[in-house]
Amino acid sequence: MVLLSVFCLSAWAEDTVRISQSDWLRLNERVEHLEQTLQADPVVLASQPKNVGKQHRLTIGGYGEATFRRNFYSSNPGRYKLPEQYRGQQYGEFDLPHVCFYLSYDFGHGWRIGSEIEFEHGGTEAAMETEGDEGLEYETEVERGGEVALEQLWVEKRFSPLAAIRAGMLVVPLGGVNAHHEPNQFFGAFRPEGDNTILPCTWHEIGVQFSGTYRWLSYTAQLLPGLQSNQFGSANWIHYGSASMFEYRPATTYAGLARLDFFPLYESPKASSLRLSLSGYCGTSFRNTAEPVNGTDYQHVRGLVSLGAFDWNYRGHGLVFRGSALYGHLGDAAAISTFNRSMPKNSNSRREHVASDAYSCGAELGYDFFTLNNKLHKKQQQLFLFARYDIYDAMARTETVRKYWAGRQKLSLGINYFPIPEIIVKAEYAHAWINKSPTVRYNDEPYLALSIAYCGMFKL
């Protein structure tokens, strides 16, 4: 019976609150499809109360994190050039890495809008002030660094669960972290370091998207502007390639993304869930800027960016096992390095060597010990002990100068405590080993971090 299906699906959603925004939206779409089926059957509809099958059209949600971190290594930028001079140093920092708010509205007839605004590191605090000691001069004072960004703003037309078209500012779901970046989707106090270092994160672009869901399969395809190769760098590879210093996003070149999410346990009992995902990206990046590129030296340079990723998430019987693996290639990396380093100092280029290949792999395993206590488990409290391992290299292969400190391995251990489903308290100890260099012995980079976060949909 359709009504029973709606009831069971709603109960399942309430019992598994700890899901990402994308999974929540996918679940919501399935409920909407069941509601449409119910409304199409006048016999069934007439026998039900008037409030059955109705949903709030306005959806509000969000997440936020507050962190403390004690780093047992130097913060000096020269610690990789002269590591012996900075051994034995340490420093601490407080931060608000991400505070986000979701807002979406369903107009009906398949039309919906969605938005997300993010405040990174507390946002920005700047003001125009007068300085009496300097002849009443006006000065701009920056009191706190940070960023405010509109990460999503789209209009969607859903024709059926099989087909929907979305246009506007979109999240680019390449890899595990970009697709599932909420704080309840990773155990560490901070987002997984590999993808967060070498890729734009959270990656968002203005573009067009086609998506759909069929039983155990979800699919997404996007048409996007290409990245900007003049923003590529040594330590972060293409991380800053989606940024723009202009009021608009340059789109001289274009790119495409495809993603498939498989749910093999779709029809199994709700005690277990498994997601297996493949995603790929391809697009040219050279000349994608407002600044003209003259001369014949670079006429055949395209800067083709190719990325492939696999990520997964298993949850069942108190166990969570998730991770991702990504490999990327940049064509014409040597020519792009030469071009970027020839840019003037006052340009917006990072003026650094860029690798042709980079990779990132990471996995985490956690067990909820409160599943052993029925009283705490029924209260939806959780206590995870976890371990995570990451390995990545932003300069895995290069045709120019290789900087070994751009790659590392990292081991993390810690706990996650959920007093209620929407609140997470985290503690983590991590130790990173920098790649070995033939000539330099780098210092290890351990740290201790504490975090408190919230994540959920707000009921009005």
PETAWO-V375919 format. One record per residue. N is the residue number from 1. SS is DSSP state (H for helix, E for strand, C for the rest). PSI is psi in whole degrees, 0 to 359 (* if undefined). OMEGA is omega in degrees with one decimal (999 if undefined). Layout:
{{N;SS;PSI;OMEGA} {N;SS;PSI;OMEGA}}
This chain:
{{1;C;137;-174.6} {2;H;318;-179.0} {3;H;318;178.1} {4;H;322;178.8} {5;H;317;178.2} {6;H;316;-179.5} {7;H;314;-178.8} {8;H;319;-179.2} {9;H;321;177.8} {10;H;320;178.0} {11;H;320;177.7} {12;H;320;178.6} {13;H;321;179.9} {14;H;327;-176.8} {15;H;340;-178.8} {16;C;62;-177.0} {17;C;332;-172.1} {18;C;64;178.2} {19;C;164;-179.2} {20;C;168;179.7} {21;H;318;-178.7} {22;H;321;176.9} {23;H;322;179.3} {24;H;317;178.9} {25;H;322;178.2} {26;H;319;177.3} {27;H;318;179.9} {28;H;323;179.0} {29;H;322;178.7} {30;H;320;177.9} {31;H;317;178.7} {32;H;320;179.5} {33;H;318;178.7} {34;H;322;178.2} {35;H;319;178.6} {36;H;321;177.4} {37;H;318;179.0} {38;H;315;-177.7} {39;H;337;-179.2} {40;C;351;-178.8} {41;C;97;-175.1} {42;H;331;-180.0} {43;H;313;178.8} {44;H;318;-176.9} {45;H;321;-177.4} {46;H;336;-177.5} {47;C;0;-175.6} {48;C;157;174.4} {49;C;157;-174.9} {50;C;335;-176.5} {51;C;0;-179.7} {52;C;137;175.8} {53;C;359;-179.8} {54;C;144;179.5} {55;C;159;171.9} {56;C;130;179.1} {57;C;330;-179.9} {58;E;128;178.6} {59;E;128;178.5} {60;E;136;179.0} {61;E;187;178.3} {62;E;183;177.0} {63;E;161;178.3} {64;E;158;-177.4} {65;E;139;169.5} {66;E;129;-172.1} {67;E;151;166.1} {68;E;137;-177.2} {69;E;130;174.2} {70;E;113;-177.7} {71;E;124;-178.7} {72;C;52;175.8} {73;C;170;-174.5} {74;C;150;174.3} {75;C;359;-177.1} {76;C;130;179.5} {77;H;340;-179.7} {78;H;9;-175.5} {79;H;343;177.8} {80;C;334;177.2} {81;C;319;-178.8} {82;C;68;-173.6} {83;H;330;-177.6} {84;H;338;-179.4} {85;H;350;-174.0} {86;H;22;177.7} {87;C;147;176.0} {88;C;7;179.9} {89;C;161;178.1} {90;C;162;178.0} {91;E;165;-179.5} {92;E;164;179.8} {93;E;141;169.5} {94;E;150;-176.5} {95;E;156;166.5} {96;C;85;-173.2} {97;C;314;-176.5} {98;C;132;169.5} {99;E;116;-172.8} {100;E;149;175.9} {101;E;128;175.5} {102;E;146;173.7} {103;E;121;177.8} {104;E;156;-179.5} {105;E;133;179.2} {106;E;113;-179.9} {107;E;347;-174.4} {108;E;169;-179.1} {109;C;28;177.0} {110;C;0;-178.4} {111;E;134;-178.2} {112;E;148;172.6} {113;E;153;178.5} {114;E;151;179.7} {115;E;156;174.8} {116;E;127;175.7} {117;E;138;-175.5} {118;E;136;171.7} {119;E;115;179.8} {120;E;133;176.8} {121;C;38;175.8} {122;C;4;-178.0} {123;C;195;-179.1} {124;C;144;176.7} {125;E;104;179.4} {126;E;147;-178.6} {127;E;154;173.7} {128;E;125;-177.5} {129;E;158;175.7} {130;E;141;179.8} {131;E;104;-178.7} {132;H;330;-179.1} {133;H;352;-176.9} {134;H;38;176.6} {135;C;38;179.1} {136;C;44;177.1} {137;E;150;174.6} {138;E;130;-178.4} {139;E;147;173.7} {140;E;118;-179.0} {141;E;124;175.0} {142;E;111;-175.0} {143;E;340;179.4} {144;E;131;176.0} {145;C;157;179.7} {146;C;196;-176.4} {147;E;141;171.2} {148;E;125;-174.4} {149;E;141;170.9} {150;E;104;-173.9} {151;E;335;177.2} {152;E;139;170.6} {153;E;99;-172.4} {154;E;159;172.2} {155;E;133;-176.2} {156;E;140;170.3} {157;E;116;179.8} {158;E;117;179.8} {159;E;326;178.2} {160;E;174;175.0} {161;C;340;-177.8} {162;C;340;-171.6} {163;E;130;174.6} {164;E;145;176.7} {165;E;132;-177.6} {166;E;138;179.9} {167;E;142;-179.6} {168;E;210;175.9} {169;E;118;-172.5} {170;E;149;166.4} {171;E;133;179.8} {172;C;105;-171.0} {173;C;57;178.8} {174;C;115;-179.5} {175;H;180;-175.6} {176;H;321;-173.2} {177;H;317;179.8} {178;H;323;-179.0} {179;H;330;-175.3} {180;C;80;-171.9} {181;C;6;178.9} {182;C;154;-174.3} {183;H;344;175.1} {184;H;7;179.7} {185;H;7;173.2} {186;C;148;-174.4} {187;C;329;-175.5} {188;C;164;176.9} {189;C;339;-179.9} {190;C;162;179.0} {191;C;149;179.1} {192;C;130;-164.9} {193;H;326;-174.6} {194;H;296;179.6} {195;H;323;-178.6} {196;H;341;-179.7} {197;H;313;-170.1} {198;H;347;179.5} {199;C;156;165.8} {200;C;136;-174.7} {201;C;119;-4.2} {202;C;128;-175.3} {203;C;120;176.7} {204;E;140;-177.6} {205;E;157;170.6} {206;E;125;-176.7} {207;E;196;-179.7} {208;E;140;-175.5} {209;E;140;169.6} {210;E;133;-178.2} {211;E;165;178.3} {212;E;170;-179.8} {213;E;132;174.4} {214;E;105;179.0} {215;C;256;-174.3} {216;C;12;-176.9} {217;E;133;170.3} {218;E;144;-176.5} {219;E;147;-178.4} {220;E;137;173.1} {221;E;138;-176.9} {222;E;144;170.1} {223;E;123;-168.9} {224;E;161;168.7} {225;E;150;178.4} {226;C;162;175.1} {227;C;169;-178.5} {228;C;110;-173.6} {229;H;339;178.9} {230;H;353;176.7} {231;H;0;179.0} {232;C;154;-177.3} {233;E;184;-175.5} {234;C;303;-173.4} {235;C;335;-172.7} {236;C;7;177.8} {237;E;249;-175.8} {238;C;14;-172.7} {239;C;317;-176.1} {240;C;10;-175.0} {241;C;343;179.9} {242;C;357;-178.6} {243;C;155;177.3} {244;C;130;177.6} {245;C;355;-178.1} {246;C;171;177.4} {247;C;349;-179.8} {248;C;168;179.3} {249;C;113;176.9} {250;C;137;-177.5} {251;C;50;174.8} {252;C;328;175.9} {253;C;164;-172.8} {254;E;165;-177.1} {255;E;164;177.4} {256;E;149;177.5} {257;E;145;173.5} {258;E;141;178.9} {259;E;138;175.8} {260;E;130;175.3} {261;E;121;179.3} {262;E;140;178.8} {263;C;81;-174.6} {264;C;332;-178.2} {265;C;30;-175.1} {266;C;319;-176.1} {267;C;10;179.6} {268;C;169;177.9} {269;C;155;-174.2} {270;C;356;179.6} {271;C;338;-178.4} {272;E;148;174.8} {273;E;148;-179.2} {274;E;132;173.9} {275;E;131;175.4} {276;E;127;-171.4} {277;E;139;173.4} {278;E;137;178.2} {279;E;150;-179.7} {280;E;153;-177.9} {281;E;143;178.0} {282;E;131;178.8} {283;E;153;178.2} {284;E;154;-172.7} {285;C;343;-177.7} {286;C;146;-176.8} {287;C;9;178.7} {288;C;65;-177.4} {289;C;163;177.8} {290;C;345;-179.8} {291;C;129;-178.9} {292;C;148;175.8} {293;C;108;-176.5} {294;C;167;177.4} {295;C;170;-177.4} {296;C;353;-177.3} {297;C;333;-174.6} {298;C;21;-174.8} {299;C;337;180.0} {300;C;5;-179.5} {301;C;129;179.7} {302;C;328;-178.8} {303;C;51;-177.9} {304;E;121;176.8} {305;E;122;178.8} {306;E;126;-177.5} {307;E;139;174.0} {308;E;139;-175.5} {309;E;150;172.5} {310;E;131;176.1} {311;E;158;-175.0} {312;E;163;176.9} {313;E;117;175.2} {314;E;137;178.0} {315;E;124;178.6} {316;E;143;175.3} {317;C;38;178.4} {318;C;356;-175.9} {319;E;138;173.0} {320;E;126;178.6} {321;E;117;-176.9} {322;E;161;-179.5} {323;E;187;-178.3} {324;E;158;175.0} {325;E;133;-175.3} {326;E;141;174.0} {327;E;140;-178.3} {328;E;150;178.7} {329;E;138;176.2} {330;E;115;176.2} {331;C;151;178.6} {332;C;34;-176.4} {333;H;322;-179.3} {334;H;317;179.1} {335;H;321;178.5} {336;H;320;176.9} {337;H;314;179.2} {338;H;316;-179.7} {339;H;313;-177.8} {340;H;319;-177.8} {341;H;344;177.2} {342;C;354;-179.3} {343;C;148;178.3} {344;C;157;-176.3} {345;C;332;-179.1} {346;C;8;177.2} {347;C;173;178.6} {348;C;7;178.8} {349;C;150;177.6} {350;C;345;173.1} {351;C;50;-177.3} {352;C;160;171.4} {353;C;143;-179.1} {354;C;136;179.7} {355;C;156;175.7} {356;C;335;-177.5} {357;E;145;176.1} {358;E;155;179.1} {359;E;163;177.9} {360;E;132;176.0} {361;E;142;178.1} {362;E;149;178.4} {363;E;149;178.5} {364;E;146;-178.2} {365;E;128;179.5} {366;E;151;177.6} {367;E;133;179.7} {368;E;105;-177.1} {369;H;347;177.3} {370;H;350;173.2} {371;H;343;177.9} {372;H;352;-179.9} {373;C;107;-175.2} {374;H;324;-178.4} {375;H;312;179.7} {376;H;324;-179.6} {377;H;321;178.9} {378;H;334;176.7} {379;C;2;-179.2} {380;C;26;172.3} {381;C;150;-179.6} {382;E;147;174.8} {383;E;104;-178.8} {384;E;134;162.8} {385;E;132;-171.9} {386;E;161;170.9} {387;E;143;-179.9} {388;E;142;176.6} {389;E;133;177.9} {390;E;145;171.1} {391;E;131;179.3} {392;E;161;179.0} {393;E;116;178.9} {394;E;351;176.7} {395;E;55;-177.5} {396;E;324;176.4} {397;E;132;-177.2} {398;C;147;177.4} {399;C;358;179.6} {400;C;225;-178.2} {401;C;131;177.2} {402;C;132;176.3} {403;C;106;-172.5} {404;H;332;-178.3} {405;H;355;177.2} {406;H;358;177.7} {407;E;152;-178.2} {408;E;167;170.3} {409;E;149;-174.9} {410;E;133;176.7} {411;E;131;-178.3} {412;E;142;175.1} {413;E;145;179.8} {414;E;193;-178.9} {415;E;152;170.1} {416;E;126;178.5} {417;E;125;176.6} {418;E;97;175.9} {419;C;327;169.4} {420;C;164;-173.9} {421;C;332;-173.7} {422;C;353;-176.0} {423;E;136;-178.6} {424;E;129;172.0} {425;E;127;-173.9} {426;E;145;170.7} {427;E;135;-173.7} {428;E;137;167.1} {429;E;130;-177.8} {430;E;148;178.4} {431;E;123;-178.5} {432;E;136;176.4} {433;E;120;-179.3} {434;E;147;176.7} {435;C;143;-179.6} {436;C;138;177.3} {437;C;146;178.7} {438;C;338;-173.2} {439;C;342;-174.0} {440;C;139;174.8} {441;C;105;-176.9} {442;C;155;176.7} {443;C;145;173.0} {444;C;161;-177.8} {445;E;81;175.8} {446;E;156;174.7} {447;E;162;174.7} {448;E;132;-175.3} {449;E;144;173.6} {450;E;146;-176.8} {451;E;147;168.9} {452;E;136;-173.4} {453;E;158;171.7} {454;E;154;178.9} {455;E;125;178.8} {456;E;176;173.5} {457;E;135;-173.4} {458;E;125;178.9} {459;C;126;-178.0} {460;C;*;999}}
